[in-house]
């Protein structure tokens, strides 16, 4: 599978190395290729390349691994515009949003801005015609590709259109490639809850230290009998 990843930070790099190890071809899309070449130099290889947004056209899947933490629709639109994302590049393409709307203050506190909606729904609105899903945002970046905890694979919850069976198969296949078990939680309006779960994980791991015995080595998962 050819996977394009929008962004070049720690999440983008971890997704790239995780999926490259599973035999996928990766293209990292950056706003500033010169800067990104420096930050990504250790992971670039025959299967992990860097390019501008035009490369999205030939990709099977587009991941959103963006920073910027927009607080409004206009700010989110500006971020996508900076990457030169146009509708013809993403029409009918599976898009997986791995972003979270977190802002950290000097005190180290985290907050989500999208209380009535979600950053995922905002990006979906800005990418009409895409087959949009929310996933890969409820776990710390260090665990992507290593989702087994005490011998059990953790759950990776995702939201999106369950009736698009082809897209669902793609999303679930990539979740399994990252060593997690997929679990559909509902349509995209449930992205707001996935972002809240992510905020809870970050707060437990880094702010309240509620799980200080294991620090950030935990997952919020779903168990079944």
NORRA-V292037 format. One record per backbone hydrogen bond with DSSP energy under -0.5 kcal/mol. NH is the residue of the N-H (numbers start at 1). CO is the residue of the C=O. E is the energy in kcal/mol with one decimal. If there is no record, write none. Layout:
{{NH:CO:E} {NH:CO:E}}
This chain:
{{3:1:-0.7} {3:25:-3.2} {4:61:-2.9} {5:27:-2.8} {6:63:-3.2} {7:5:-0.8} {7:29:-2.9} {13:9:-2.6} {14:10:-2.1} {15:11:-2.6} {16:12:-2.3} {17:13:-2.3} {18:14:-2.3} {19:15:-2.4} {20:16:-2.2} {21:17:-1.7} {22:19:-0.6} {23:20:-1.8} {24:19:-2.2} {25:1:-2.3} {26:47:-3.3} {27:3:-2.5} {28:49:-2.9} {29:5:-3.4} {29:27:-0.5} {30:28:-0.6} {30:51:-0.9} {36:32:-2.6} {37:33:-2.7} {38:34:-0.9} {39:35:-2.0} {40:36:-2.6} {41:38:-0.8} {43:40:-1.9} {44:40:-1.3} {45:48:-1.9} {49:26:-2.7} {49:47:-0.5} {51:28:-2.2} {55:52:-1.9} {56:53:-2.0} {57:54:-1.3} {58:55:-1.0} {59:56:-1.6} {60:2:-2.7} {61:2:-1.5} {62:94:-2.7} {63:4:-3.0} {64:96:-2.7} {65:6:-2.5} {65:63:-0.7} {76:72:-2.1} {77:73:-2.5} {78:74:-2.1} {79:75:-1.8} {80:76:-1.9} {81:77:-2.3} {82:78:-2.1} {83:79:-0.9} {83:80:-0.6} {84:81:-1.6} {85:80:-1.7} {86:84:-0.6} {89:86:-1.6} {90:86:-0.8} {90:87:-0.8} {91:87:-1.4} {92:129:-3.5} {93:90:-2.2} {94:60:-0.9} {95:93:-0.5} {95:131:-2.4} {96:62:-2.7} {97:95:-0.6} {97:133:-3.3} {98:64:-2.3} {98:96:-0.7} {102:100:-1.4} {103:111:-0.9} {105:109:-1.3} {108:105:-1.9} {111:103:-0.8} {113:101:-0.9} {115:113:-1.5} {122:118:-1.7} {123:119:-2.5} {124:120:-2.3} {125:121:-2.2} {126:122:-1.4} {127:123:-0.8} {127:124:-1.0} {130:127:-1.6} {131:93:-2.9} {132:130:-0.9} {133:95:-2.5} {134:159:-2.4} {135:97:-1.9} {135:133:-0.5} {143:140:-2.0} {144:141:-1.3} {145:178:-1.4} {146:143:-2.7} {149:147:-0.6} {149:152:-3.3} {152:149:-1.8} {154:147:-3.1} {156:181:-3.2} {157:155:-0.6} {158:183:-2.3} {159:134:-2.0} {160:186:-2.1} {161:132:-0.6} {162:160:-0.7} {164:161:-0.8} {165:163:-1.6} {168:164:-2.6} {169:165:-2.3} {170:166:-1.6} {171:167:-2.7} {172:168:-2.9} {173:169:-2.0} {174:170:-2.0} {175:171:-2.1} {176:172:-2.3} {177:173:-2.0} {178:174:-1.1} {178:175:-0.5} {179:176:-1.9} {180:175:-1.8} {181:154:-2.7} {182:180:-0.5} {183:156:-1.8} {185:158:-2.6} {186:158:-0.6} {190:187:-2.3} {191:188:-2.3} {192:189:-0.7} {193:190:-0.7} {194:190:-1.6} {195:191:-2.3} {196:192:-1.3} {197:193:-2.3} {198:194:-2.1} {199:195:-2.1} {200:196:-2.3} {201:197:-2.5} {202:198:-2.5} {203:199:-2.6} {204:200:-2.7} {205:201:-2.5} {206:202:-2.7} {207:202:-0.7} {207:203:-1.4} {208:203:-2.4} {209:203:-0.8} {211:204:-1.1} {212:209:-1.6} {214:211:-1.7} {215:211:-1.2} {217:214:-2.7} {218:216:-1.2} {221:219:-0.8}}
